[in-house]
Amino acid sequence: MPIFRQWGLVLSLFAAAALAVPAYAQQPPSTDQSAAPPAATPATPPKPKKHKSATTPATNPAADARTTPPAPASPPPAPPGTATAGVKPTLLGQYGDWGAYTASPGGKKVCFAVAKSSVSETDPPGKSRNPPYLFVSSRPGEKVSNEISVAIGYPFKPASEATVEIGSNSFPLYTQQDGAWIKNAGEEAHLVDVMRSAQNAVVKGMSAKGTHSTDTFSLRGFGQALDRTDQDCK
């Protein structure tokens, strides 16, 4: 066979082989997407935590102390001259330095606002006695309203007078044992009005042993305490 025919046969075979190769084999290889690692699923972000104050409002101890002061550790005595043997007064509310109470000795209702002295002095100094209290009480069954009295903490000198002083106002008190009451009943309403707008009341007296006493009572909360007792003993 002539040489040029042999080369023609070889070229024909190469052409046939090229035509037999599939079309996809002639394309450049593509990246196998299935072999790539799957994309990570983003994690669900955690729900934001609610701030504690959103569900439980913070308590302000200072504000509570201003709106609702603590009640005295023990109930005060009843107003002088009130029979309360075995009867414990009930606290209606504490307002500043004054408490509002009610009691029913013998079935007779009594309401009273009361404060303990904030400063107590004696002359000569250092004399011991019970704590002094200032009262404003009402007894509906006896038609008594806003009666002012003092439990001084010692027996007064017999037939002596005491005084309650508020600013430039001075009101005489008559005394009996350890109690004192306003001497002129016609001045009682005026004294109550003065107490509502003042800061302090000062009670002065003399004991049976000749000791002079000066007791200062804060009037902070007095008006509110008195209004509360008036509500309960109308």
Backbone torsions as a table, in degrees:
resi	resn	phi	psi	omega
1	MET	NA	131.2	179.9
2	PRO	-60.9	151.7	-173.1
3	ILE	-63.6	-39.5	-175.6
4	PHE	-66.5	-27.1	177.9
5	ARG	-73.9	-36.6	178.4
6	GLN	-62.5	-43.3	179.9
7	TRP	-66.8	-34.1	176.9
8	GLY	-65.0	-37.9	177.4
9	LEU	-64.6	-42.3	-179.9
10	VAL	-62.1	-43.5	-179.5
11	LEU	-64.5	-35.3	178.4
12	SER	-65.5	-38.2	179.5
13	LEU	-65.5	-40.4	179.2
14	PHE	-64.3	-38.0	178.8
15	ALA	-66.4	-40.6	178.7
16	ALA	-64.3	-38.6	179.8
17	ALA	-65.7	-38.7	179.7
18	ALA	-65.0	-37.4	179.0
19	LEU	-69.3	-25.3	-178.4
20	ALA	-78.0	-17.3	-179.0
21	VAL	-73.8	129.5	-179.2
22	PRO	-59.6	156.8	-176.7
23	ALA	-63.3	-37.6	-175.9
24	TYR	-68.2	-25.7	-179.1
25	ALA	-72.0	-20.8	-179.5
26	GLN	-84.4	-11.2	180.0
27	GLN	-85.2	152.0	176.7
28	PRO	-64.3	143.6	-177.7
29	PRO	-60.0	139.5	177.6
30	SER	-101.3	158.3	179.6
31	THR	-70.8	134.0	-179.6
32	ASP	-80.6	103.9	-177.8
33	GLN	-65.1	-30.2	-178.7
34	SER	-69.7	-20.3	-179.0
35	ALA	-83.1	-19.6	-179.5
36	ALA	-71.5	145.3	-179.2
37	PRO	-63.8	141.3	-179.1
38	PRO	-62.6	144.6	179.0
39	ALA	-64.7	139.5	-178.1
40	ALA	-69.1	134.1	177.8
41	THR	-75.1	123.3	-177.7
42	PRO	-60.8	136.2	-178.7
43	ALA	-68.8	145.2	178.2
44	THR	-70.3	120.3	-177.2
45	PRO	-62.7	141.3	-179.7
46	PRO	-65.6	148.2	178.3
47	LYS	-66.7	136.2	-179.9
48	PRO	-63.3	138.5	179.2
49	LYS	-74.5	139.2	177.9
50	LYS	-74.3	137.9	176.9
51	HIS	-67.5	143.3	-175.6
52	LYS	-56.4	-37.0	-176.8
53	SER	-69.4	-16.4	-179.5
54	ALA	-72.1	-26.6	-179.2
55	THR	-109.1	-31.4	-179.4
56	THR	-126.7	98.7	-177.7
57	PRO	-57.0	140.3	179.8
58	ALA	-66.6	143.1	178.4
59	THR	-89.8	135.6	177.4
60	ASN	-104.6	99.7	-176.6
61	PRO	-58.4	-36.8	-178.0
62	ALA	-64.6	-42.2	178.8
63	ALA	-64.0	-42.0	178.8
64	ASP	-60.3	-41.3	180.0
65	ALA	-63.0	-35.2	179.3
66	ARG	-72.5	-41.5	-175.8
67	THR	-80.2	-38.6	-178.1
68	THR	-131.9	83.1	178.9
69	PRO	-64.0	150.7	-178.4
70	PRO	-64.4	146.4	177.8
71	ALA	-72.7	155.3	177.6
72	PRO	-57.6	151.2	-177.8
73	ALA	-62.2	-33.2	178.9
74	SER	-135.5	148.1	-178.8
75	PRO	-65.4	147.9	180.0
76	PRO	-75.9	167.5	173.1
77	PRO	-68.5	164.7	176.5
78	ALA	-77.2	161.3	177.8
79	PRO	-55.7	146.8	178.7
80	PRO	-55.7	140.2	178.9
81	GLY	84.3	1.5	179.4
82	THR	-101.8	122.5	-179.3
83	ALA	-77.0	110.5	-177.8
84	THR	-131.3	29.4	-178.1
85	ALA	-58.1	123.0	177.4
86	GLY	74.9	4.9	-179.0
87	VAL	-108.9	123.2	179.4
88	LYS	-96.2	123.8	179.6
89	PRO	-66.7	151.4	179.5
90	THR	-104.1	129.4	179.4
91	LEU	-74.3	124.5	175.5
92	LEU	-90.4	-30.3	-179.7
93	GLY	173.4	150.6	177.2
94	GLN	-110.8	126.3	-175.9
95	TYR	-129.8	105.7	-176.9
96	GLY	59.0	-125.0	-178.9
97	ASP	-93.4	6.5	-177.6
98	TRP	-117.5	139.2	175.1
99	GLY	-109.4	147.2	175.8
100	ALA	-108.4	125.6	-174.8
101	TYR	-130.6	161.8	172.2
102	THR	-141.7	151.2	177.2
103	ALA	-153.1	161.3	-179.7
104	SER	-134.6	68.4	177.6
105	PRO	-67.6	127.7	-179.6
106	GLY	62.3	23.2	-179.1
107	GLY	78.6	4.9	179.5
108	LYS	-103.3	117.3	-173.4
109	LYS	-71.9	137.1	176.0
110	VAL	-131.6	133.3	173.1
111	CYS	-122.7	140.1	-180.0
112	PHE	-152.2	145.1	170.2
113	ALA	-99.8	138.7	-173.1
114	VAL	-146.6	146.3	175.3
115	ALA	-140.1	145.7	175.3
116	LYS	-90.3	147.7	-178.6
117	SER	-61.3	140.1	177.7
118	SER	-88.8	-28.8	176.6
119	VAL	-138.1	130.8	178.5
120	SER	-130.8	129.5	-179.2
121	GLU	-131.8	148.4	176.5
122	THR	-130.0	154.7	176.3
123	ASP	-134.3	109.9	4.7
124	PRO	-67.5	153.9	-175.2
125	PRO	-72.6	161.9	173.0
126	GLY	84.5	9.0	179.2
127	LYS	-77.2	131.9	-178.1
128	SER	-86.4	148.7	177.4
129	ARG	-167.8	174.2	177.6
130	ASN	-75.9	158.1	179.8
131	PRO	-62.3	136.3	176.9
132	PRO	-81.2	146.7	178.8
133	TYR	-132.8	146.0	174.6
134	LEU	-114.1	130.4	-174.2
135	PHE	-122.0	151.0	163.2
136	VAL	-133.7	112.6	-169.6
137	SER	-125.5	157.7	177.3
138	SER	-132.9	140.4	177.7
139	ARG	-130.8	92.1	-174.7
140	PRO	-56.7	-36.9	-178.8
141	GLY	-63.6	-24.4	179.7
142	GLU	-106.3	5.5	-178.7
143	LYS	56.9	39.5	177.0
144	VAL	-106.8	128.1	-177.8
145	SER	-131.0	128.8	175.4
146	ASN	53.7	54.1	176.4
147	GLU	-84.5	127.5	-179.1
148	ILE	-93.5	133.4	178.3
149	SER	-150.0	162.4	-179.7
150	VAL	-131.1	134.2	168.1
151	ALA	-105.4	105.8	-165.2
152	ILE	-83.5	-19.6	176.9
153	GLY	96.1	3.2	175.3
154	TYR	-157.3	162.2	176.3
155	PRO	-72.7	127.1	176.1
156	PHE	-66.7	158.1	171.8
157	LYS	-65.0	128.8	-177.2
158	PRO	-54.0	137.6	177.5
159	ALA	65.7	12.8	178.6
160	SER	-90.1	160.4	175.8
161	GLU	-108.3	153.6	172.2
162	ALA	-119.5	173.3	177.8
163	THR	-137.8	151.2	168.4
164	VAL	-118.1	124.2	-175.4
165	GLU	-116.6	131.6	176.8
166	ILE	-133.4	107.4	-174.6
167	GLY	60.5	-125.9	179.5
168	SER	-89.2	-0.1	-179.6
169	ASN	-91.3	135.2	177.6
170	SER	-131.2	128.2	-177.9
171	PHE	-121.8	123.7	178.7
172	PRO	-73.4	146.0	178.5
173	LEU	-122.4	139.8	170.8
174	TYR	-92.1	152.2	-172.1
175	THR	-121.4	153.2	174.1
176	GLN	-155.6	119.3	-175.3
177	GLN	54.4	-116.7	-179.0
178	ASP	-105.6	13.5	-178.7
179	GLY	-112.4	157.4	177.0
180	ALA	-144.5	144.5	-178.2
181	TRP	-135.4	157.5	-179.5
182	ILE	-64.8	134.9	-173.1
183	LYS	-73.6	-41.0	-179.2
184	ASN	-104.1	102.8	-176.1
185	ALA	-59.6	-25.6	179.4
186	GLY	-68.2	-16.6	-179.8
187	GLU	-94.1	-4.0	-172.7
188	GLU	-63.3	-45.0	-179.7
189	ALA	-63.1	-37.5	178.8
190	HIS	-66.7	-40.8	178.7
191	LEU	-62.0	-41.2	178.1
192	VAL	-61.8	-42.7	179.1
193	ASP	-63.0	-41.2	179.0
194	VAL	-64.3	-39.6	-179.8
195	MET	-64.4	-32.7	-179.0
196	ARG	-64.2	-30.8	-174.3
197	SER	-107.0	0.7	-177.3
198	ALA	-101.7	172.4	-179.8
199	GLN	-99.7	-35.1	-177.1
200	ASN	-144.2	153.2	171.0
201	ALA	-124.0	137.3	-177.3
202	VAL	-117.7	123.1	179.5
203	VAL	-108.3	128.8	179.5
204	LYS	-121.1	140.5	-179.7
205	GLY	-159.3	-178.5	180.0
206	MET	-134.5	134.7	-179.2
207	SER	-80.6	168.6	178.4
208	ALA	-62.6	-20.4	179.0
209	LYS	-95.5	6.4	176.8
210	GLY	88.2	10.6	178.5
211	THR	-83.3	129.0	176.4
212	HIS	-86.9	139.9	179.6
213	SER	-126.4	145.4	174.9
214	THR	-133.2	116.2	-175.9
215	ASP	-121.4	128.2	179.8
216	THR	-104.9	128.7	179.8
217	PHE	-115.0	124.1	174.1
218	SER	-69.2	140.7	178.5
219	LEU	-105.1	14.5	178.0
220	ARG	-67.0	118.6	-178.9
221	GLY	89.0	0.8	-177.7
222	PHE	-58.8	-49.9	-177.3
223	GLY	-58.9	-41.8	-179.7
224	GLN	-66.3	-42.3	179.6
225	ALA	-64.1	-40.4	-179.8
226	LEU	-67.5	-40.7	177.4
227	ASP	-61.0	-36.8	-179.6
228	ARG	-67.8	-41.9	178.3
229	THR	-68.2	-34.3	177.4
230	ASP	-62.6	-36.6	178.1
231	GLN	-63.3	-38.1	-174.5
232	ASP	-85.6	-19.5	-175.8
233	CYS	-125.0	39.3	176.1
234	LYS	-73.9	NA	NA
